[in-house]
Amino acid sequence: MGPMTLPPGFRFHPTDEELVAYYLDRKINGGIIELEVIPEVDLYKCEPWDLPDKSFLPSKDMEWYFYSPRDRKYPNGSRTNRATRSGYWKATGKDRAVHSQKRAVGMKKTLVYYRGRAPHGIRTDWVMHEYRLIESASPTCTSTAGSTLKDSYALCRVFKKNIVIPKTSRQQSVGATVDQSCGMTTSVSHRRHPETSERMSTMKTS
């Protein structure tokens, strides 16, 4: 399935509950999804900067959604292989439960992309939220089928954090003034305001 033509002004901003209880649940259990806006991509065989071109959503949207098969790192283990050719995704923080109708239906994991190989990778601004299903919200899904398929896919939201803009020389000057008011004098303030020191010297002599 290729990129679709979406109506003008279309924006895709689902909640965590909608991602798990609707999109991921129906993907895993074969339910009908009214608008197929999330493609299936093996994320761990792609670099994050290549993912925007694989999205079905408008290019101006700065976050991208994908279904990804869950690849096991070890044949008999539960750990997922999250290494790409140029780096790896590393989990950060604790997993959080996703609730629907007052019960936990999924888990949300936050990961950050590192270039290179662990443990000497270089952290980047690429972030992923990985959602996995733990209980189907569909009343027609049997527990046996659900337990067999629930680990087959994850739904992932990928985005790049905003880069911090360096302070301008004017902002640095203002910051130096604030430091002085707190009893901390910096060399920046003296370089930026030589005329102030000159006036104070003149007042003392008069």
Beta strands, then each sheet from edge to edge (+ up, - down):
strand 1: 63-69
strand 2: 87-100
strand 3: 103-115
strand 4: 122-133
strand 5: 153-160
sheet 1: 1+ 5- 4+ 3- 2+
end
